[in-house]
Amino acid sequence: MNKHQKNNTPVKINELIREEMERQMIGPLALSEKLNIGTSSVYNFLEKSSLQVSRLWTISEALQYNFFKRLADQIDIKNPIDSRIAELENEINDLKKERDTLKEIIALLGGNR
């Protein structure tokens, strides 16, 4: 295995869709009606382990479930924005503490009368 390959196998989107359909108790017929496609088309994509983005988008809308987020959460890649958000949240907390300390000092000095 080279350094770019991973141990895990890709997520099978059809399994995720089936899980969500079961959770919502929606069968292929009901989903086909929501998607305005034939039932055979639903059975077709439920057999495929991958789908086009546009098809997954419409299924996400029909089931009101964000499959894209679920897939993204399963990818073990750090997003540089996530660390920046964490830094900014820490900075906000520090600034709130500083603000509260300054309010106390102002009150002790007789301010805000």
C-alpha positions as CSV (number, residue, x, y, z in Angstrom):
1,M,0.0,0.0,0.0
2,N,1.5,3.4,-0.9
3,K,1.4,6.4,1.3
4,H,-1.6,7.9,-0.5
5,Q,-3.9,4.9,0.0
6,K,-6.0,4.5,3.2
7,N,-7.0,1.4,5.1
8,N,-10.7,2.2,5.1
9,T,-13.1,1.6,2.2
10,P,-15.2,4.4,0.8
11,V,-18.6,4.9,2.2
12,K,-21.3,3.2,0.2
13,I,-23.9,5.9,-0.3
14,N,-26.7,3.5,-1.1
15,E,-26.3,2.0,2.4
16,L,-26.6,5.5,4.0
17,I,-29.7,6.2,1.9
18,R,-31.3,2.9,2.9
19,E,-30.5,3.6,6.6
20,E,-32.2,7.0,6.4
21,M,-35.2,5.6,4.5
22,E,-35.6,2.9,7.2
23,R,-35.2,5.5,10.0
24,Q,-37.9,7.7,8.4
25,M,-40.0,4.6,7.4
26,I,-40.0,5.6,3.8
27,G,-40.2,2.9,1.1
28,P,-38.9,3.0,-2.5
29,L,-42.4,3.9,-3.7
30,A,-42.8,6.9,-1.4
31,L,-39.3,8.1,-2.3
32,S,-40.0,7.7,-6.0
33,E,-43.0,9.9,-5.6
34,K,-41.0,12.6,-3.6
35,L,-38.4,12.5,-6.4
36,N,-40.9,12.4,-9.2
37,I,-39.2,9.4,-10.8
38,G,-40.1,5.8,-11.4
39,T,-39.8,3.2,-8.6
40,S,-37.4,1.2,-10.8
41,S,-35.1,4.3,-10.8
42,V,-35.1,4.3,-7.0
43,Y,-34.3,0.5,-6.9
44,N,-31.6,1.2,-9.4
45,F,-29.7,3.8,-7.4
46,L,-30.2,1.8,-4.2
47,E,-28.1,-0.9,-5.8
48,K,-25.2,1.5,-6.7
49,S,-22.5,2.2,-4.1
50,S,-22.0,5.7,-5.6
51,L,-24.2,8.4,-7.1
52,Q,-23.8,11.6,-9.1
53,V,-23.8,14.7,-6.9
54,S,-27.0,16.1,-8.5
55,R,-28.9,12.8,-7.7
56,L,-27.6,12.8,-4.1
57,W,-28.6,16.4,-3.8
58,T,-32.2,15.7,-4.8
59,I,-32.4,12.7,-2.5
60,S,-31.1,14.8,0.4
61,E,-33.8,17.4,-0.3
62,A,-36.5,14.7,-0.6
63,L,-35.5,13.0,2.7
64,Q,-34.6,16.4,4.4
65,Y,-31.2,14.8,5.4
66,N,-27.8,16.1,4.6
67,F,-25.9,13.2,3.2
68,F,-23.0,15.5,2.2
69,K,-22.4,16.4,5.8
70,R,-22.5,12.8,6.8
71,L,-20.0,11.9,4.2
72,A,-17.8,14.9,5.1
73,D,-17.8,13.9,8.7
74,Q,-16.5,10.4,7.8
75,I,-13.5,11.8,5.9
76,D,-10.5,12.0,8.2
77,I,-9.1,15.3,6.9
78,K,-8.5,18.3,9.0
79,N,-10.0,21.4,7.5
80,P,-7.7,24.5,8.1
81,I,-10.8,26.6,8.7
82,D,-11.8,24.4,11.7
83,S,-8.6,25.3,13.5
84,R,-9.0,29.0,12.7
85,I,-12.5,28.9,14.1
86,A,-11.2,27.3,17.3
87,E,-8.6,30.0,17.5
88,L,-11.2,32.7,17.1
89,E,-13.5,31.1,19.7
90,N,-10.6,31.1,22.2
91,E,-9.8,34.7,21.4
92,I,-13.5,35.6,22.0
93,N,-13.5,33.9,25.3
94,D,-10.3,35.7,26.3
95,L,-11.8,39.0,25.3
96,K,-15.0,38.3,27.3
97,K,-12.9,37.6,30.4
98,E,-10.9,40.8,29.8
99,R,-14.1,42.8,29.4
100,D,-15.6,41.4,32.6
101,T,-12.4,42.2,34.5
102,L,-12.4,45.8,33.1
103,K,-16.0,46.2,34.2
104,E,-15.1,45.1,37.7
105,I,-12.2,47.6,37.8
106,I,-14.5,50.4,36.6
107,A,-17.0,49.5,39.3
108,L,-14.3,49.4,42.0
109,L,-13.1,52.9,40.8
110,G,-16.6,54.2,41.2
111,G,-17.5,54.3,37.6
112,N,-21.0,53.8,36.1
113,R,-22.7,56.0,38.8
